[in-house]
Amino acid sequence: MAKILSKRKVSTSHLDYLIIGSTVPWHWKFWNATVVANCMGRRIPGYHLEQACATGLQAVVQAVAQVQMGASEAVGVLTFDRTSDSPAGIFPERRAYRRTEVLSDVWDNFGFDPSTEQAMITSAGNVARKHKIEKSEIDELTAFRYKQYFDGKESGFLSRVAMPLEILNLQGKSMGVISEDVGVRKVSIDALRAMRELETCVTGGTQTHASDGMATLLVTTAEKAAEISTRPEIEISFVAKAEVRVLPSSMPEAPAMAVKKLLNQTGLTLDDMVVVKDHNPFAVNDAVFSKVMNYDWRKMNNNGSPLVWGHPQGPTLTRVIIEALEEAVDLGGGYVLVFGCAAGDVGIASIFKVN
């Protein structure tokens, strides 16, 4: 985080609070934000939060609250996760024959919702059938999402918002640098059409993949932003947030319902938004949003989305926010809508304004 801030010519000395978000257990997680602050050489308070895939947005919203209540001037938000190789936990379970249960944190939770006894992929199939989504549309939508990502990469947009990540070993020595999204390759519409369905409208190509990542941003008072920003003429403010929980095993439908609630709260419409961007672990998410909200899915997710670049969980929506705000700046400002889903059939949505 300190290295990223230094690239933006912002000293960590401006931070007076730290909110971190992650969902996968990590070494020394008990010490949460305090140990992360120590890694930056700062002895500041803070805390850790998680809400599955909504973590990245919730962390930003909580930072906003911390500033708005006057408790802090500059809150650092740092979200991260490693889903490609999650740890396994051993839990006592007296009801089991072995008296213990072993849980692979990512894969076992994705494969089993204790409330519904269904896998997450099942929720995508349920929603696709409910809204009569066709596989042909899903394949076309996915191919378009890949085109958006590679257009954003070739235009230089992604290199503006993403920074190379140096990997260190236990001794602190460099093991190399990750300079781009790993595991992303171009996919043709013909290849997508040839893939077999794992669930209704879900193939290996029309869902996201496990990935690792980190995303960070600052939430400050207007005065502090004017002091430390390299472009103080740009003002970004938080407008509102909404959350909903839909019927069991219907997760991809929840984001559309959250957006509906949010627009009703604010009196705004989708036509008021200059940027619309979401967390879309299944292409079904975007097709359902388009159908429920009567909104063309081609108008959203410019420059890429998690469907393509992966599902690092905790930082996913933080990255979506960063990309959405940068796009709004390029477009001259306006309202920005960011939304997504989370485990437990939850939908979350927020609106920001860029002046």
Secondary structure, DSSP 8 states (H G I E B T S, - for coil): -HHHHHHTT--GGG--EEEEE--S--TTGGGHHHHHHHHTT----EEEE--GGGHHHHHHHHHHHHHHTTS-SEEEEEEEEE-TT--EEEEE-TTSTTSEEEEEHHHHHHH-BTTTTB-HHHHHHHHHHHTT--HHHHHHHHHHHHHHHHHHHHHTHHHHH---EEEE-TTS-EEEEE-S-TT-----HHHHHHS--SBTTB-SSSB--B-EEEEEEEEE-HHHHHHH-S-TT--EEEEEEEEEE-STT-GGGHHHHHHHHHHHHHT--GGGEEEEEE--SBHHHHHHHHHHHT--GGGS-TT--HHHH-B-STTHHHHHHHHHHHHHHHTT-EEEEEEEEETTTEEEEEEEEE-
